[in-house]
Amino acid sequence: MITPVLPVSRRGGEKRDEGNRALSADDSITAWALAARAGDPAAVDHFVRALHRDVVRFVAHLSADPQAADDLAQDTFLRALGSLHRFEGRSSARAWLLSIARRAVIDSLRHAAARPRSSDAADWQSAAERAQPCGLPGFDDGIALLDLLAALPDDRREAFVLTQVMGLPYAEAALVSDCPVGTVRSRVARARSALVALLAEAEDRAAAEVEATTTRAAA
């Protein structure tokens, strides 16, 4: 039996508590970014440490090349630290940094498209498994989330990852993706519908395999 891996709904009180904790964390990270902009080296360290995991996860999902996630994350932070003087705190530092990560991925894909590939046989699935965080709330270990997301169009995968995996509010996800909030909501809804269908297909295949195995054993 394959267990559905889409995030499950929580009670209203739990949602509010989690939202408040996320808001508090984002406020702290934004404060560190502003302090880092002012030249505080300790704030730079706090800022990088607080968002490094989020950036690695985001670029791994977005680029469909988790093996390059560390390099893309490093590029993201180099760009961000070089642009801190332009950060004014009008959005959260998390949303600002993820928008930079998005540009880093796009630039990397454009660069890759302009040069010959050395190999087209990379083991994307096993690399994705290594990049996927363990113990992600709302997901079962029976199916790799990345396997399902890989089947989605890029724009829907990005919207789903930003809002459902990384926990960004829709408004901030819209800033990262440079599109209206309504577009993000539509992409997430379509992504969820597609993932539910993919889960149903996977469960049907698993059931068929079990039945075939049982039939062969009884023959």
Beta strands, then each sheet from edge to edge (+ up, - down):
end
